[in-house]
Amino acid sequence: YRRQNKEDNALARQEAEEAIALAPDNSVLYTLLAATYMMDLWLDSTKSQLISFAQATDSIKKAIALDDNNSDAYMVLSDIYLLKRQHQQAIAAAERAVRLNPNGADAYCQLAWILYNSGRRVEAIDLLMKAIQLNPFPPSYYLMSLGAAYISVGQYEKAIDALKKAIHIEPNNLFAHVILAAAYIKAGKEKEAHNEAAVALR
């Protein structure tokens, strides 16, 4: 799931469904299942966005019903609110994820992502740096998010550096390649942007 591409997301869903068949009352598994449906929306890898969104919503409701203290479930819930453009509810859900897991790097990264998409870009950068401090060997999407945030405040070279690191960690992270192409465009590096766009299309 963390590799953020179509093939691995499909595999993550398959394994989540197989695990749920063995452990049908596991909140963590329903959270992962919901996350894969949300990733389908981001990747545009679903036949029906409405159905995938409904499946994500149903799965996360089940996860929270099974364990109301599941920090990861509130992270996914914040993404659901974000797609509905309910920014205050998205922020509240992400903040609850942090409260439930105050040392959780993923929770801080998610709150940063929600704030970034709510127009609070500088706060997002600060929270992403905190997430990386808590997890000094971060997954690719931390650095991808940091790169996007740096672009939004005009720090293009910092963005390029963060996005290159994201791709080094996970070469098939589609979003990192797309955002790096955007960073190159903003930095006036047209050749590099075309190269990254070609990778993303491939």
C-alpha positions as CSV (number, residue, x, y, z in Angstrom):
1,Y,0.0,0.0,0.0
2,R,2.8,2.4,0.9
3,R,4.4,2.0,-2.5
4,Q,1.5,4.1,-3.9
5,N,1.0,2.6,-7.3
6,K,-1.9,0.6,-8.9
7,E,-0.4,-2.9,-8.8
8,D,0.8,-2.8,-5.2
9,N,-2.5,-1.2,-4.1
10,A,-4.4,-4.1,-5.7
11,L,-2.2,-6.6,-3.9
12,A,-2.7,-4.7,-0.6
13,R,-6.5,-5.0,-1.0
14,Q,-6.3,-8.7,-1.8
15,E,-4.2,-9.4,1.2
16,A,-6.4,-7.3,3.5
17,E,-9.5,-9.2,2.3
18,E,-7.8,-12.5,2.9
19,A,-6.8,-11.4,6.4
20,I,-10.3,-10.2,7.2
21,A,-11.6,-13.6,6.3
22,L,-9.4,-15.0,9.0
23,A,-9.9,-12.2,11.5
24,P,-13.3,-10.5,10.8
25,D,-13.2,-8.3,14.0
26,N,-9.8,-6.7,13.4
27,S,-10.1,-2.9,13.1
28,V,-6.6,-2.5,11.6
29,L,-7.5,-4.7,8.7
30,Y,-10.7,-2.8,7.9
31,T,-8.6,0.4,8.1
32,L,-6.1,-0.9,5.5
33,L,-9.0,-2.1,3.3
34,A,-10.5,1.4,3.4
35,A,-7.2,3.0,2.6
36,T,-6.8,0.8,-0.5
37,Y,-10.2,2.1,-1.7
38,M,-9.1,5.6,-1.1
39,M,-5.9,5.0,-3.0
40,D,-7.9,3.8,-5.9
41,L,-9.5,7.2,-6.0
42,W,-6.2,9.0,-5.9
43,L,-4.8,6.7,-8.6
44,D,-7.9,6.8,-10.7
45,S,-7.7,3.0,-10.8
46,T,-11.4,2.2,-10.1
47,K,-14.3,1.5,-12.5
48,S,-16.6,3.6,-10.3
49,Q,-15.4,6.4,-8.0
50,L,-18.7,6.5,-6.2
51,I,-18.6,2.7,-5.4
52,S,-15.0,2.9,-4.2
53,F,-15.8,5.9,-2.1
54,A,-18.8,4.1,-0.5
55,Q,-16.6,1.0,0.1
56,A,-14.0,3.2,1.8
57,T,-16.6,4.9,3.9
58,D,-18.2,1.6,5.0
59,S,-14.9,0.0,5.8
60,I,-13.7,2.9,7.9
61,K,-17.0,3.0,9.8
62,K,-16.5,-0.7,10.6
63,A,-12.9,-0.1,11.7
64,I,-14.0,2.7,14.1
65,A,-16.9,0.7,15.4
66,L,-14.5,-2.1,16.2
67,D,-12.0,0.2,17.9
68,D,-12.7,3.8,18.5
69,N,-9.1,4.3,19.6
70,N,-7.6,3.3,16.3
71,S,-5.4,6.2,15.3
72,D,-4.9,5.0,11.7
73,A,-8.7,4.8,11.2
74,Y,-9.0,8.5,11.9
75,M,-6.2,9.2,9.5
76,V,-8.2,7.5,6.7
77,L,-11.4,9.2,7.9
78,S,-9.7,12.5,7.5
79,D,-9.0,11.7,3.8
80,I,-12.6,10.8,3.3
81,Y,-13.6,14.2,4.7
82,L,-11.0,15.9,2.6
83,L,-12.4,14.4,-0.6
84,K,-15.8,15.7,0.4
85,R,-14.2,19.1,0.9
86,Q,-15.2,19.1,4.5
87,H,-11.9,20.6,5.6
88,Q,-12.7,21.3,9.2
89,Q,-14.0,17.8,9.8
90,A,-10.9,16.5,8.0
91,I,-8.6,18.5,10.3
92,A,-10.5,17.4,13.4
93,A,-10.2,13.7,12.4
94,A,-6.5,14.1,11.7
95,E,-6.0,15.9,15.0
96,R,-7.8,13.1,16.8
97,A,-5.4,10.6,15.1
98,V,-2.5,12.6,16.6
99,R,-4.1,12.7,20.1
100,L,-4.6,8.9,20.0
101,N,-1.0,8.4,19.0
102,P,1.1,11.4,20.1
103,N,4.4,9.8,19.1
104,G,3.0,8.4,15.8
105,A,4.9,9.8,12.8
106,D,2.2,8.7,10.4
107,A,-0.4,10.7,12.3
108,Y,1.7,13.9,12.1
109,C,2.3,13.3,8.4
110,Q,-1.4,12.8,7.8
111,L,-2.3,16.0,9.7
112,A,0.3,17.8,7.7
113,W,-1.3,16.5,4.5
114,I,-4.7,17.6,5.5
115,L,-3.5,21.1,6.5
116,Y,-1.6,21.4,3.2
117,N,-4.8,20.7,1.3
118,S,-6.6,23.1,3.5
119,G,-4.3,26.0,2.6
120,R,-2.2,25.9,5.8
121,R,1.1,25.2,4.0
122,V,3.7,26.5,6.5
123,E,2.1,24.5,9.3
124,A,2.2,21.5,7.1
125,I,5.9,21.8,6.6
126,D,6.5,22.1,10.3
127,L,4.5,19.0,11.0
128,L,6.2,17.0,8.2
129,M,9.5,17.8,9.7
130,K,8.2,16.6,13.1
131,A,7.0,13.4,11.4
132,I,10.5,12.8,9.9
133,Q,12.1,13.6,13.3
134,L,9.9,10.8,14.8
135,N,10.7,8.5,12.0
136,P,14.2,9.3,10.6
137,F,13.8,6.5,8.0
138,P,10.5,7.7,6.6
139,P,8.4,6.1,3.9
140,S,8.4,7.7,0.5
141,Y,5.1,9.6,0.9
142,Y,6.5,11.7,3.8
143,L,9.0,13.2,1.5
144,M,6.6,13.4,-1.3
145,S,4.2,15.4,0.9
146,L,7.1,17.6,2.0
147,G,8.1,18.2,-1.6
148,A,4.6,19.3,-2.5
149,A,4.5,21.6,0.5
150,Y,7.8,23.2,-0.4
151,I,6.5,23.9,-3.9
152,S,3.5,25.7,-2.5
153,V,5.7,28.1,-0.6
154,G,8.1,28.7,-3.6
155,Q,11.1,26.6,-2.2
156,Y,11.6,24.7,-5.4
157,E,15.1,23.4,-4.8
158,K,14.1,22.0,-1.4
159,A,11.1,20.4,-3.1
160,I,13.3,18.8,-5.7
161,D,15.6,17.4,-3.1
162,A,12.8,16.0,-1.0
163,L,11.1,14.4,-4.0
164,K,14.3,12.8,-5.3
165,K,14.7,11.2,-1.9
166,A,11.1,10.0,-2.1
167,I,11.8,8.4,-5.4
168,H,15.0,6.8,-4.2
169,I,13.1,5.1,-1.4
170,E,10.2,4.0,-3.7
171,P,11.0,4.3,-7.4
172,N,7.4,3.4,-8.4
173,N,5.7,6.1,-6.3
174,L,3.5,7.6,-9.1
175,F,2.7,10.8,-7.1
176,A,6.3,11.5,-6.3
177,H,7.2,11.5,-10.0
178,V,4.3,13.7,-10.9
179,I,5.0,16.3,-8.2
180,L,8.7,16.2,-9.0
181,A,7.8,17.1,-12.6
182,A,5.8,20.0,-11.3
183,A,8.8,21.1,-9.1
184,Y,11.1,21.1,-12.1
185,I,8.6,23.2,-14.1
186,K,8.4,25.7,-11.3
187,A,12.2,25.8,-11.1
188,G,12.4,26.4,-14.9
189,K,14.0,23.0,-15.6
190,E,12.0,22.0,-18.6
191,K,14.1,19.0,-19.7
192,E,14.0,17.4,-16.3
193,A,10.3,18.0,-16.1
194,H,9.7,16.2,-19.4
195,N,11.8,13.3,-18.2
196,E,9.8,12.9,-15.0
197,A,6.5,13.2,-16.9
198,A,7.6,10.4,-19.1
199,V,8.3,8.2,-16.1
200,A,4.9,9.0,-14.6
201,L,3.2,8.1,-17.9
202,R,5.1,4.9,-18.1
